[in-house]
Amino acid sequence: MNPEQLELLVTRVMPYGKYKGRVIADLPGHYLNWFASQGFPPGEIGRLLALMHEIDHNGLKPLLDPLRDASRKHR
């Protein structure tokens, strides 16, 4: 895991599916669990979903708050 990947979690939006347009970090845990059970898609989105699943599963979502704040300041 690197800082760039964590930053992508709070800036990259889901490009398809039920939560299309929602930032990866804001996806609900049950949706991330579904991907974990069905298999993550290939490519960057799949890697980000897998990372977000690990963060969510381990109760570490608050660690993304400073990145969210920084992301909002740069908009």
mmJSON file of the N, C-alpha and C atoms, coordinates in Angstrom:
{"data_MODEL":{"atom_site":{
"group_PDB":["ATOM","ATOM","ATOM","ATOM","ATOM","ATOM","ATOM","ATOM","ATOM","ATOM","ATOM","ATOM","ATOM","ATOM","ATOM","ATOM","ATOM","ATOM","ATOM","ATOM","ATOM","ATOM","ATOM","ATOM","ATOM","ATOM","ATOM","ATOM","ATOM","ATOM","ATOM","ATOM","ATOM","ATOM","ATOM","ATOM","ATOM","ATOM","ATOM","ATOM","ATOM","ATOM","ATOM","ATOM","ATOM","ATOM","ATOM","ATOM","ATOM","ATOM","ATOM","ATOM","ATOM","ATOM","ATOM","ATOM","ATOM","ATOM","ATOM","ATOM","ATOM","ATOM","ATOM","ATOM","ATOM","ATOM","ATOM","ATOM","ATOM","ATOM","ATOM","ATOM","ATOM","ATOM","ATOM","ATOM","ATOM","ATOM","ATOM","ATOM","ATOM","ATOM","ATOM","ATOM","ATOM","ATOM","ATOM","ATOM","ATOM","ATOM","ATOM","ATOM","ATOM","ATOM","ATOM","ATOM","ATOM","ATOM","ATOM","ATOM","ATOM","ATOM","ATOM","ATOM","ATOM","ATOM","ATOM","ATOM","ATOM","ATOM","ATOM","ATOM","ATOM","ATOM","ATOM","ATOM","ATOM","ATOM","ATOM","ATOM","ATOM","ATOM","ATOM","ATOM","ATOM","ATOM","ATOM","ATOM","ATOM","ATOM","ATOM","ATOM","ATOM","ATOM","ATOM","ATOM","ATOM","ATOM","ATOM","ATOM","ATOM","ATOM","ATOM","ATOM","ATOM","ATOM","ATOM","ATOM","ATOM","ATOM","ATOM","ATOM","ATOM","ATOM","ATOM","ATOM","ATOM","ATOM","ATOM","ATOM","ATOM","ATOM","ATOM","ATOM","ATOM","ATOM","ATOM","ATOM","ATOM","ATOM","ATOM","ATOM","ATOM","ATOM","ATOM","ATOM","ATOM","ATOM","ATOM","ATOM","ATOM","ATOM","ATOM","ATOM","ATOM","ATOM","ATOM","ATOM","ATOM","ATOM","ATOM","ATOM","ATOM","ATOM","ATOM","ATOM","ATOM","ATOM","ATOM","ATOM","ATOM","ATOM","ATOM","ATOM","ATOM","ATOM","ATOM","ATOM","ATOM","ATOM","ATOM","ATOM","ATOM","ATOM","ATOM","ATOM","ATOM","ATOM","ATOM","ATOM","ATOM","ATOM","ATOM","ATOM","ATOM"],
"id":[1,2,3,4,5,6,7,8,9,10,11,12,13,14,15,16,17,18,19,20,21,22,23,24,25,26,27,28,29,30,31,32,33,34,35,36,37,38,39,40,41,42,43,44,45,46,47,48,49,50,51,52,53,54,55,56,57,58,59,60,61,62,63,64,65,66,67,68,69,70,71,72,73,74,75,76,77,78,79,80,81,82,83,84,85,86,87,88,89,90,91,92,93,94,95,96,97,98,99,100,101,102,103,104,105,106,107,108,109,110,111,112,113,114,115,116,117,118,119,120,121,122,123,124,125,126,127,128,129,130,131,132,133,134,135,136,137,138,139,140,141,142,143,144,145,146,147,148,149,150,151,152,153,154,155,156,157,158,159,160,161,162,163,164,165,166,167,168,169,170,171,172,173,174,175,176,177,178,179,180,181,182,183,184,185,186,187,188,189,190,191,192,193,194,195,196,197,198,199,200,201,202,203,204,205,206,207,208,209,210,211,212,213,214,215,216,217,218,219,220,221,222,223,224,225],
"type_symbol":["N","C","C","N","C","C","N","C","C","N","C","C","N","C","C","N","C","C","N","C","C","N","C","C","N","C","C","N","C","C","N","C","C","N","C","C","N","C","C","N","C","C","N","C","C","N","C","C","N","C","C","N","C","C","N","C","C","N","C","C","N","C","C","N","C","C","N","C","C","N","C","C","N","C","C","N","C","C","N","C","C","N","C","C","N","C","C","N","C","C","N","C","C","N","C","C","N","C","C","N","C","C","N","C","C","N","C","C","N","C","C","N","C","C","N","C","C","N","C","C","N","C","C","N","C","C","N","C","C","N","C","C","N","C","C","N","C","C","N","C","C","N","C","C","N","C","C","N","C","C","N","C","C","N","C","C","N","C","C","N","C","C","N","C","C","N","C","C","N","C","C","N","C","C","N","C","C","N","C","C","N","C","C","N","C","C","N","C","C","N","C","C","N","C","C","N","C","C","N","C","C","N","C","C","N","C","C","N","C","C","N","C","C","N","C","C","N","C","C","N","C","C","N","C","C"],
"label_atom_id":["N","CA","C","N","CA","C","N","CA","C","N","CA","C","N","CA","C","N","CA","C","N","CA","C","N","CA","C","N","CA","C","N","CA","C","N","CA","C","N","CA","C","N","CA","C","N","CA","C","N","CA","C","N","CA","C","N","CA","C","N","CA","C","N","CA","C","N","CA","C","N","CA","C","N","CA","C","N","CA","C","N","CA","C","N","CA","C","N","CA","C","N","CA","C","N","CA","C","N","CA","C","N","CA","C","N","CA","C","N","CA","C","N","CA","C","N","CA","C","N","CA","C","N","CA","C","N","CA","C","N","CA","C","N","CA","C","N","CA","C","N","CA","C","N","CA","C","N","CA","C","N","CA","C","N","CA","C","N","CA","C","N","CA","C","N","CA","C","N","CA","C","N","CA","C","N","CA","C","N","CA","C","N","CA","C","N","CA","C","N","CA","C","N","CA","C","N","CA","C","N","CA","C","N","CA","C","N","CA","C","N","CA","C","N","CA","C","N","CA","C","N","CA","C","N","CA","C","N","CA","C","N","CA","C","N","CA","C","N","CA","C","N","CA","C","N","CA","C","N","CA","C","N","CA","C","N","CA","C","N","CA","C"],
"label_alt_id":[null,null,null,null,null,null,null,null,null,null,null,null,null,null,null,null,null,null,null,null,null,null,null,null,null,null,null,null,null,null,null,null,null,null,null,null,null,null,null,null,null,null,null,null,null,null,null,null,null,null,null,null,null,null,null,null,null,null,null,null,null,null,null,null,null,null,null,null,null,null,null,null,null,null,null,null,null,null,null,null,null,null,null,null,null,null,null,null,null,null,null,null,null,null,null,null,null,null,null,null,null,null,null,null,null,null,null,null,null,null,null,null,null,null,null,null,null,null,null,null,null,null,null,null,null,null,null,null,null,null,null,null,null,null,null,null,null,null,null,null,null,null,null,null,null,null,null,null,null,null,null,null,null,null,null,null,null,null,null,null,null,null,null,null,null,null,null,null,null,null,null,null,null,null,null,null,null,null,null,null,null,null,null,null,null,null,null,null,null,null,null,null,null,null,null,null,null,null,null,null,null,null,null,null,null,null,null,null,null,null,null,null,null,null,null,null,null,null,null,null,null,null,null,null,null],
"label_comp_id":["MET","MET","MET","ASN","ASN","ASN","PRO","PRO","PRO","GLU","GLU","GLU","GLN","GLN","GLN","LEU","LEU","LEU","GLU","GLU","GLU","LEU","LEU","LEU","LEU","LEU","LEU","VAL","VAL","VAL","THR","THR","THR","ARG","ARG","ARG","VAL","VAL","VAL","MET","MET","MET","PRO","PRO","PRO","TYR","TYR","TYR","GLY","GLY","GLY","LYS","LYS","LYS","TYR","TYR","TYR","LYS","LYS","LYS","GLY","GLY","GLY","ARG","ARG","ARG","VAL","VAL","VAL","ILE","ILE","ILE","ALA","ALA","ALA","ASP","ASP","ASP","LEU","LEU","LEU","PRO","PRO","PRO","GLY","GLY","GLY","HIS","HIS","HIS","TYR","TYR","TYR","LEU","LEU","LEU","ASN","ASN","ASN","TRP","TRP","TRP","PHE","PHE","PHE","ALA","ALA","ALA","SER","SER","SER","GLN","GLN","GLN","GLY","GLY","GLY","PHE","PHE","PHE","PRO","PRO","PRO","PRO","PRO","PRO","GLY","GLY","GLY","GLU","GLU","GLU","ILE","ILE","ILE","GLY","GLY","GLY","ARG","ARG","ARG","LEU","LEU","LEU","LEU","LEU","LEU","ALA","ALA","ALA","LEU","LEU","LEU","MET","MET","MET","HIS","HIS","HIS","GLU","GLU","GLU","ILE","ILE","ILE","ASP","ASP","ASP","HIS","HIS","HIS","ASN","ASN","ASN","GLY","GLY","GLY","LEU","LEU","LEU","LYS","LYS","LYS","PRO","PRO","PRO","LEU","LEU","LEU","LEU","LEU","LEU","ASP","ASP","ASP","PRO","PRO","PRO","LEU","LEU","LEU","ARG","ARG","ARG","ASP","ASP","ASP","ALA","ALA","ALA","SER","SER","SER","ARG","ARG","ARG","LYS","LYS","LYS","HIS","HIS","HIS","ARG","ARG","ARG"],
"label_asym_id":["A","A","A","A","A","A","A","A","A","A","A","A","A","A","A","A","A","A","A","A","A","A","A","A","A","A","A","A","A","A","A","A","A","A","A","A","A","A","A","A","A","A","A","A","A","A","A","A","A","A","A","A","A","A","A","A","A","A","A","A","A","A","A","A","A","A","A","A","A","A","A","A","A","A","A","A","A","A","A","A","A","A","A","A","A","A","A","A","A","A","A","A","A","A","A","A","A","A","A","A","A","A","A","A","A","A","A","A","A","A","A","A","A","A","A","A","A","A","A","A","A","A","A","A","A","A","A","A","A","A","A","A","A","A","A","A","A","A","A","A","A","A","A","A","A","A","A","A","A","A","A","A","A","A","A","A","A","A","A","A","A","A","A","A","A","A","A","A","A","A","A","A","A","A","A","A","A","A","A","A","A","A","A","A","A","A","A","A","A","A","A","A","A","A","A","A","A","A","A","A","A","A","A","A","A","A","A","A","A","A","A","A","A","A","A","A","A","A","A","A","A","A","A","A","A"],
"label_entity_id":["1","1","1","1","1","1","1","1","1","1","1","1","1","1","1","1","1","1","1","1","1","1","1","1","1","1","1","1","1","1","1","1","1","1","1","1","1","1","1","1","1","1","1","1","1","1","1","1","1","1","1","1","1","1","1","1","1","1","1","1","1","1","1","1","1","1","1","1","1","1","1","1","1","1","1","1","1","1","1","1","1","1","1","1","1","1","1","1","1","1","1","1","1","1","1","1","1","1","1","1","1","1","1","1","1","1","1","1","1","1","1","1","1","1","1","1","1","1","1","1","1","1","1","1","1","1","1","1","1","1","1","1","1","1","1","1","1","1","1","1","1","1","1","1","1","1","1","1","1","1","1","1","1","1","1","1","1","1","1","1","1","1","1","1","1","1","1","1","1","1","1","1","1","1","1","1","1","1","1","1","1","1","1","1","1","1","1","1","1","1","1","1","1","1","1","1","1","1","1","1","1","1","1","1","1","1","1","1","1","1","1","1","1","1","1","1","1","1","1","1","1","1","1","1","1"],
"label_seq_id":[1,1,1,2,2,2,3,3,3,4,4,4,5,5,5,6,6,6,7,7,7,8,8,8,9,9,9,10,10,10,11,11,11,12,12,12,13,13,13,14,14,14,15,15,15,16,16,16,17,17,17,18,18,18,19,19,19,20,20,20,21,21,21,22,22,22,23,23,23,24,24,24,25,25,25,26,26,26,27,27,27,28,28,28,29,29,29,30,30,30,31,31,31,32,32,32,33,33,33,34,34,34,35,35,35,36,36,36,37,37,37,38,38,38,39,39,39,40,40,40,41,41,41,42,42,42,43,43,43,44,44,44,45,45,45,46,46,46,47,47,47,48,48,48,49,49,49,50,50,50,51,51,51,52,52,52,53,53,53,54,54,54,55,55,55,56,56,56,57,57,57,58,58,58,59,59,59,60,60,60,61,61,61,62,62,62,63,63,63,64,64,64,65,65,65,66,66,66,67,67,67,68,68,68,69,69,69,70,70,70,71,71,71,72,72,72,73,73,73,74,74,74,75,75,75],
"pdbx_PDB_ins_code":[null,null,null,null,null,null,null,null,null,null,null,null,null,null,null,null,null,null,null,null,null,null,null,null,null,null,null,null,null,null,null,null,null,null,null,null,null,null,null,null,null,null,null,null,null,null,null,null,null,null,null,null,null,null,null,null,null,null,null,null,null,null,null,null,null,null,null,null,null,null,null,null,null,null,null,null,null,null,null,null,null,null,null,null,null,null,null,null,null,null,null,null,null,null,null,null,null,null,null,null,null,null,null,null,null,null,null,null,null,null,null,null,null,null,null,null,null,null,null,null,null,null,null,null,null,null,null,null,null,null,null,null,null,null,null,null,null,null,null,null,null,null,null,null,null,null,null,null,null,null,null,null,null,null,null,null,null,null,null,null,null,null,null,null,null,null,null,null,null,null,null,null,null,null,null,null,null,null,null,null,null,null,null,null,null,null,null,null,null,null,null,null,null,null,null,null,null,null,null,null,null,null,null,null,null,null,null,null,null,null,null,null,null,null,null,null,null,null,null,null,null,null,null,null,null],
"Cartn_x":[0.854,0.0,0.904,0.564,1.344,0.413,0.964,0.127,-0.715,-0.167,-0.922,-2.199,-2.108,-3.296,-4.336,-3.898,-4.836,-5.511,-4.74,-5.321,-6.352,-6.087,-7.046,-8.368,-8.315,-9.552,-10.52,-9.989,-10.864,-11.131,-10.545,-10.768,-11.369,-11.055,-11.535,-12.977,-13.803,-15.211,-15.435,-16.429,-16.824,-17.386,-16.818,-17.232,-18.485,-18.974,-20.126,-20.829,-21.953,-22.67,-23.624,-24.116,-25.125,-24.671,-23.388,-22.86,-21.991,-22.316,-21.607,-21.604,-20.429,-20.298,-19.938,-19.956,-19.61,-18.105,-17.483,-16.058,-15.842,-14.753,-14.459,-14.502,-13.952,-13.917,-15.307,-16.306,-17.668,-18.559,-17.998,-18.805,-19.147,-20.373,-20.762,-20.045,-19.85,-19.146,-19.764,-21.094,-21.734,-21.42,-21.254,-20.895,-19.445,-18.561,-17.17,-17.078,-17.885,-17.916,-18.413,-19.378,-19.9,-18.789,-18.043,-16.925,-15.909,-15.63,-14.666,-15.124,-16.411,-16.912,-17.021,-17.263,-17.441,-16.152,-15.208,-13.962,-13.912,-12.808,-12.64,-12.369,-12.837,-12.576,-11.081,-10.656,-9.238,-8.883,-7.618,-7.137,-7.157,-6.999,-6.887,-8.124,-9.306,-10.527,-10.58,-10.254,-10.241,-9.248,-8.064,-7.058,-7.54,-8.171,-8.675,-9.829,-10.707,-11.814,-11.291,-10.282,-9.694,-9.048,-8.342,-7.722,-8.782,-9.824,-10.889,-11.597,-11.764,-12.375,-11.533,-10.216,-9.339,-9.428,-9.422,-9.51,-10.839,-11.928,-13.255,-13.385,-12.95,-13.074,-12.324,-11.225,-10.407,-10.717,-11.796,-12.225,-11.278,-10.599,-9.594,-10.055,-11.332,-11.823,-11.466,-11.448,-11.082,-9.678,-8.807,-7.475,-7.512,-8.612,-8.739,-9.222,-9.687,-10.241,-9.273,-7.999,-7.084,-6.911,-6.947,-6.836,-8.075,-9.232,-10.479,-10.41,-9.957,-9.858,-8.904,-7.766,-6.789,-7.355,-8.084,-8.69,-9.709,-10.483,-11.49,-10.838,-9.723,-9.025,-8.462,-8.14,-7.543,-8.57,-9.825,-10.86,-11.121],
"Cartn_y":[-1.165,0.0,1.233,2.183,3.405,4.613,5.775,6.961,7.331,7.093,7.414,6.585,5.318,4.459,4.947,5.347,5.844,7.123,7.973,9.204,8.896,7.882,7.495,7.019,6.406,5.941,7.084,8.269,9.401,10.314,9.983,10.82,10.062,8.792,8.01,7.587,7.739,7.353,5.998,5.316,4.018,4.273,3.625,3.933,3.193,2.241,1.451,0.817,0.197,-0.554,0.282,-0.344,0.246,1.563,1.688,2.886,3.719,3.67,4.462,5.931,6.558,7.965,8.236,7.222,7.4,7.171,7.973,7.819,6.444,5.788,4.425,4.358,5.362,5.357,5.439,5.847,5.978,4.786,3.761,2.58,1.833,1.323,0.6,-0.737,-1.132,-2.372,-3.597,-3.657,-4.846,-4.964,-3.838,-3.847,-4.33,-3.848,-4.301,-5.793,-6.255,-7.681,-8.515,-7.985,-8.704,-8.895,-7.832,-7.962,-8.971,-8.946,-9.887,-11.327,-11.575,-12.943,-13.355,-12.401,-12.703,-12.577,-11.821,-11.551,-10.089,-9.457,-8.057,-7.962,-6.897,-6.74,-6.522,-6.738,-6.537,-5.046,-4.765,-3.406,-2.572,-1.269,-0.338,-0.331,-0.341,-0.315,-1.535,-2.686,-3.9,-3.808,-3.266,-3.112,-2.129,-1.042,-0.061,-0.631,-1.381,-2.011,-3.003,-3.778,-4.75,-4.023,-2.944,-2.166,-1.565,-1.006,-0.403,-1.459,-2.648,-3.743,-4.056,-4.147,-4.426,-3.321,-2.08,-0.949,-0.983,-1.189,-1.221,-2.407,-3.566,-4.796,-4.689,-3.968,-3.832,-2.567,-1.879,-0.711,0.48,0.621,1.672,2.86,2.944,4.053,5.441,5.652,6.988,7.44,6.503,6.878,7.664,7.554,8.27,9.713,10.063,11.4,12.529,12.466,13.554,13.682,12.556,12.606,13.223,12.927,13.541,15.056,15.497,16.93,17.6,16.976,17.532,17.562,16.516,16.443,17.558,17.854,18.918,20.288,20.494,21.788,22.045,20.978,21.121,21.226,21.182,21.253,22.662],
"Cartn_z":[0.0,0.0,0.0,-0.873,-0.905,-0.794,-0.473,-0.269,-1.495,-2.682,-3.902,-3.999,-3.622,-3.654,-2.66,-1.479,-0.475,-0.963,-1.616,-2.159,-3.243,-4.039,-5.076,-4.473,-3.307,-2.671,-2.383,-2.106,-1.763,-2.955,-4.122,-5.305,-6.486,-6.625,-7.774,-7.552,-8.572,-8.456,-9.104,-8.599,-9.146,-10.547,-11.573,-12.944,-13.435,-12.679,-13.135,-11.939,-12.218,-11.194,-10.364,-9.34,-8.467,-7.853,-7.575,-6.927,-7.873,-9.145,-10.154,-9.735,-9.814,-9.47,-8.023,-7.195,-5.781,-5.6,-4.761,-4.461,-3.835,-4.229,-3.747,-2.215,-1.548,-0.076,0.541,-0.235,0.279,-0.05,-0.659,-0.977,0.31,0.401,1.622,1.755,3.0,3.298,2.649,2.595,2.003,0.518,-0.157,-1.586,-1.758,-0.906,-0.948,-0.614,0.336,0.678,-0.491,-1.22,-2.388,-3.409,-3.683,-4.612,-4.094,-2.809,-2.231,-2.44,-2.336,-2.499,-3.964,-4.854,-6.276,-7.083,-6.547,-7.26,-7.675,-7.399,-7.771,-9.267,-9.901,-11.332,-11.584,-12.812,-13.123,-13.155,-13.091,-13.262,-11.998,-12.213,-11.099,-10.206,-10.789,-9.979,-9.067,-9.578,-8.759,-7.612,-7.895,-6.831,-5.769,-6.204,-5.249,-4.425,-5.065,-4.332,-3.299,-3.675,-2.735,-1.557,-1.84,-0.774,0.139,-0.453,0.355,1.183,0.633,1.39,2.625,2.477,3.61,4.666,4.211,5.132,5.882,5.15,5.761,6.718,6.271,7.063,8.395,8.387,9.591,10.391,10.034,10.798,10.706,9.571,9.429,8.586,8.274,7.447,7.981,9.308,9.807,9.385,9.03,8.575,7.261,6.535,5.262,5.444,6.633,6.863,6.531,6.942,6.567,5.047,4.351,2.889,2.267,2.842,2.358,2.521,3.685,3.953,2.971,2.725,1.783,0.377,0.013,-1.316,-1.518,-0.505,-0.598,-0.746,-0.097,-0.157,-1.566,-2.293,-3.623,-4.729,-4.42,-5.467,-5.879],
"occupancy":[1.0,1.0,1.0,1.0,1.0,1.0,1.0,1.0,1.0,1.0,1.0,1.0,1.0,1.0,1.0,1.0,1.0,1.0,1.0,1.0,1.0,1.0,1.0,1.0,1.0,1.0,1.0,1.0,1.0,1.0,1.0,1.0,1.0,1.0,1.0,1.0,1.0,1.0,1.0,1.0,1.0,1.0,1.0,1.0,1.0,1.0,1.0,1.0,1.0,1.0,1.0,1.0,1.0,1.0,1.0,1.0,1.0,1.0,1.0,1.0,1.0,1.0,1.0,1.0,1.0,1.0,1.0,1.0,1.0,1.0,1.0,1.0,1.0,1.0,1.0,1.0,1.0,1.0,1.0,1.0,1.0,1.0,1.0,1.0,1.0,1.0,1.0,1.0,1.0,1.0,1.0,1.0,1.0,1.0,1.0,1.0,1.0,1.0,1.0,1.0,1.0,1.0,1.0,1.0,1.0,1.0,1.0,1.0,1.0,1.0,1.0,1.0,1.0,1.0,1.0,1.0,1.0,1.0,1.0,1.0,1.0,1.0,1.0,1.0,1.0,1.0,1.0,1.0,1.0,1.0,1.0,1.0,1.0,1.0,1.0,1.0,1.0,1.0,1.0,1.0,1.0,1.0,1.0,1.0,1.0,1.0,1.0,1.0,1.0,1.0,1.0,1.0,1.0,1.0,1.0,1.0,1.0,1.0,1.0,1.0,1.0,1.0,1.0,1.0,1.0,1.0,1.0,1.0,1.0,1.0,1.0,1.0,1.0,1.0,1.0,1.0,1.0,1.0,1.0,1.0,1.0,1.0,1.0,1.0,1.0,1.0,1.0,1.0,1.0,1.0,1.0,1.0,1.0,1.0,1.0,1.0,1.0,1.0,1.0,1.0,1.0,1.0,1.0,1.0,1.0,1.0,1.0,1.0,1.0,1.0,1.0,1.0,1.0,1.0,1.0,1.0,1.0,1.0,1.0,1.0,1.0,1.0,1.0,1.0,1.0],
"B_iso_or_equiv":[0.0,0.0,0.0,0.0,0.0,0.0,0.0,0.0,0.0,0.0,0.0,0.0,0.0,0.0,0.0,0.0,0.0,0.0,0.0,0.0,0.0,0.0,0.0,0.0,0.0,0.0,0.0,0.0,0.0,0.0,0.0,0.0,0.0,0.0,0.0,0.0,0.0,0.0,0.0,0.0,0.0,0.0,0.0,0.0,0.0,0.0,0.0,0.0,0.0,0.0,0.0,0.0,0.0,0.0,0.0,0.0,0.0,0.0,0.0,0.0,0.0,0.0,0.0,0.0,0.0,0.0,0.0,0.0,0.0,0.0,0.0,0.0,0.0,0.0,0.0,0.0,0.0,0.0,0.0,0.0,0.0,0.0,0.0,0.0,0.0,0.0,0.0,0.0,0.0,0.0,0.0,0.0,0.0,0.0,0.0,0.0,0.0,0.0,0.0,0.0,0.0,0.0,0.0,0.0,0.0,0.0,0.0,0.0,0.0,0.0,0.0,0.0,0.0,0.0,0.0,0.0,0.0,0.0,0.0,0.0,0.0,0.0,0.0,0.0,0.0,0.0,0.0,0.0,0.0,0.0,0.0,0.0,0.0,0.0,0.0,0.0,0.0,0.0,0.0,0.0,0.0,0.0,0.0,0.0,0.0,0.0,0.0,0.0,0.0,0.0,0.0,0.0,0.0,0.0,0.0,0.0,0.0,0.0,0.0,0.0,0.0,0.0,0.0,0.0,0.0,0.0,0.0,0.0,0.0,0.0,0.0,0.0,0.0,0.0,0.0,0.0,0.0,0.0,0.0,0.0,0.0,0.0,0.0,0.0,0.0,0.0,0.0,0.0,0.0,0.0,0.0,0.0,0.0,0.0,0.0,0.0,0.0,0.0,0.0,0.0,0.0,0.0,0.0,0.0,0.0,0.0,0.0,0.0,0.0,0.0,0.0,0.0,0.0,0.0,0.0,0.0,0.0,0.0,0.0,0.0,0.0,0.0,0.0,0.0,0.0],
"pdbx_formal_charge":[null,null,null,null,null,null,null,null,null,null,null,null,null,null,null,null,null,null,null,null,null,null,null,null,null,null,null,null,null,null,null,null,null,null,null,null,null,null,null,null,null,null,null,null,null,null,null,null,null,null,null,null,null,null,null,null,null,null,null,null,null,null,null,null,null,null,null,null,null,null,null,null,null,null,null,null,null,null,null,null,null,null,null,null,null,null,null,null,null,null,null,null,null,null,null,null,null,null,null,null,null,null,null,null,null,null,null,null,null,null,null,null,null,null,null,null,null,null,null,null,null,null,null,null,null,null,null,null,null,null,null,null,null,null,null,null,null,null,null,null,null,null,null,null,null,null,null,null,null,null,null,null,null,null,null,null,null,null,null,null,null,null,null,null,null,null,null,null,null,null,null,null,null,null,null,null,null,null,null,null,null,null,null,null,null,null,null,null,null,null,null,null,null,null,null,null,null,null,null,null,null,null,null,null,null,null,null,null,null,null,null,null,null,null,null,null,null,null,null,null,null,null,null,null,null],
"auth_seq_id":[1,1,1,2,2,2,3,3,3,4,4,4,5,5,5,6,6,6,7,7,7,8,8,8,9,9,9,10,10,10,11,11,11,12,12,12,13,13,13,14,14,14,15,15,15,16,16,16,17,17,17,18,18,18,19,19,19,20,20,20,21,21,21,22,22,22,23,23,23,24,24,24,25,25,25,26,26,26,27,27,27,28,28,28,29,29,29,30,30,30,31,31,31,32,32,32,33,33,33,34,34,34,35,35,35,36,36,36,37,37,37,38,38,38,39,39,39,40,40,40,41,41,41,42,42,42,43,43,43,44,44,44,45,45,45,46,46,46,47,47,47,48,48,48,49,49,49,50,50,50,51,51,51,52,52,52,53,53,53,54,54,54,55,55,55,56,56,56,57,57,57,58,58,58,59,59,59,60,60,60,61,61,61,62,62,62,63,63,63,64,64,64,65,65,65,66,66,66,67,67,67,68,68,68,69,69,69,70,70,70,71,71,71,72,72,72,73,73,73,74,74,74,75,75,75],
"auth_comp_id":["MET","MET","MET","ASN","ASN","ASN","PRO","PRO","PRO","GLU","GLU","GLU","GLN","GLN","GLN","LEU","LEU","LEU","GLU","GLU","GLU","LEU","LEU","LEU","LEU","LEU","LEU","VAL","VAL","VAL","THR","THR","THR","ARG","ARG","ARG","VAL","VAL","VAL","MET","MET","MET","PRO","PRO","PRO","TYR","TYR","TYR","GLY","GLY","GLY","LYS","LYS","LYS","TYR","TYR","TYR","LYS","LYS","LYS","GLY","GLY","GLY","ARG","ARG","ARG","VAL","VAL","VAL","ILE","ILE","ILE","ALA","ALA","ALA","ASP","ASP","ASP","LEU","LEU","LEU","PRO","PRO","PRO","GLY","GLY","GLY","HIS","HIS","HIS","TYR","TYR","TYR","LEU","LEU","LEU","ASN","ASN","ASN","TRP","TRP","TRP","PHE","PHE","PHE","ALA","ALA","ALA","SER","SER","SER","GLN","GLN","GLN","GLY","GLY","GLY","PHE","PHE","PHE","PRO","PRO","PRO","PRO","PRO","PRO","GLY","GLY","GLY","GLU","GLU","GLU","ILE","ILE","ILE","GLY","GLY","GLY","ARG","ARG","ARG","LEU","LEU","LEU","LEU","LEU","LEU","ALA","ALA","ALA","LEU","LEU","LEU","MET","MET","MET","HIS","HIS","HIS","GLU","GLU","GLU","ILE","ILE","ILE","ASP","ASP","ASP","HIS","HIS","HIS","ASN","ASN","ASN","GLY","GLY","GLY","LEU","LEU","LEU","LYS","LYS","LYS","PRO","PRO","PRO","LEU","LEU","LEU","LEU","LEU","LEU","ASP","ASP","ASP","PRO","PRO","PRO","LEU","LEU","LEU","ARG","ARG","ARG","ASP","ASP","ASP","ALA","ALA","ALA","SER","SER","SER","ARG","ARG","ARG","LYS","LYS","LYS","HIS","HIS","HIS","ARG","ARG","ARG"],
"auth_asym_id":["A","A","A","A","A","A","A","A","A","A","A","A","A","A","A","A","A","A","A","A","A","A","A","A","A","A","A","A","A","A","A","A","A","A","A","A","A","A","A","A","A","A","A","A","A","A","A","A","A","A","A","A","A","A","A","A","A","A","A","A","A","A","A","A","A","A","A","A","A","A","A","A","A","A","A","A","A","A","A","A","A","A","A","A","A","A","A","A","A","A","A","A","A","A","A","A","A","A","A","A","A","A","A","A","A","A","A","A","A","A","A","A","A","A","A","A","A","A","A","A","A","A","A","A","A","A","A","A","A","A","A","A","A","A","A","A","A","A","A","A","A","A","A","A","A","A","A","A","A","A","A","A","A","A","A","A","A","A","A","A","A","A","A","A","A","A","A","A","A","A","A","A","A","A","A","A","A","A","A","A","A","A","A","A","A","A","A","A","A","A","A","A","A","A","A","A","A","A","A","A","A","A","A","A","A","A","A","A","A","A","A","A","A","A","A","A","A","A","A","A","A","A","A","A","A"],
"auth_atom_id":["N","CA","C","N","CA","C","N","CA","C","N","CA","C","N","CA","C","N","CA","C","N","CA","C","N","CA","C","N","CA","C","N","CA","C","N","CA","C","N","CA","C","N","CA","C","N","CA","C","N","CA","C","N","CA","C","N","CA","C","N","CA","C","N","CA","C","N","CA","C","N","CA","C","N","CA","C","N","CA","C","N","CA","C","N","CA","C","N","CA","C","N","CA","C","N","CA","C","N","CA","C","N","CA","C","N","CA","C","N","CA","C","N","CA","C","N","CA","C","N","CA","C","N","CA","C","N","CA","C","N","CA","C","N","CA","C","N","CA","C","N","CA","C","N","CA","C","N","CA","C","N","CA","C","N","CA","C","N","CA","C","N","CA","C","N","CA","C","N","CA","C","N","CA","C","N","CA","C","N","CA","C","N","CA","C","N","CA","C","N","CA","C","N","CA","C","N","CA","C","N","CA","C","N","CA","C","N","CA","C","N","CA","C","N","CA","C","N","CA","C","N","CA","C","N","CA","C","N","CA","C","N","CA","C","N","CA","C","N","CA","C","N","CA","C","N","CA","C","N","CA","C","N","CA","C","N","CA","C","N","CA","C"],
"pdbx_PDB_model_num":[1,1,1,1,1,1,1,1,1,1,1,1,1,1,1,1,1,1,1,1,1,1,1,1,1,1,1,1,1,1,1,1,1,1,1,1,1,1,1,1,1,1,1,1,1,1,1,1,1,1,1,1,1,1,1,1,1,1,1,1,1,1,1,1,1,1,1,1,1,1,1,1,1,1,1,1,1,1,1,1,1,1,1,1,1,1,1,1,1,1,1,1,1,1,1,1,1,1,1,1,1,1,1,1,1,1,1,1,1,1,1,1,1,1,1,1,1,1,1,1,1,1,1,1,1,1,1,1,1,1,1,1,1,1,1,1,1,1,1,1,1,1,1,1,1,1,1,1,1,1,1,1,1,1,1,1,1,1,1,1,1,1,1,1,1,1,1,1,1,1,1,1,1,1,1,1,1,1,1,1,1,1,1,1,1,1,1,1,1,1,1,1,1,1,1,1,1,1,1,1,1,1,1,1,1,1,1,1,1,1,1,1,1,1,1,1,1,1,1,1,1,1,1,1,1]
}}}
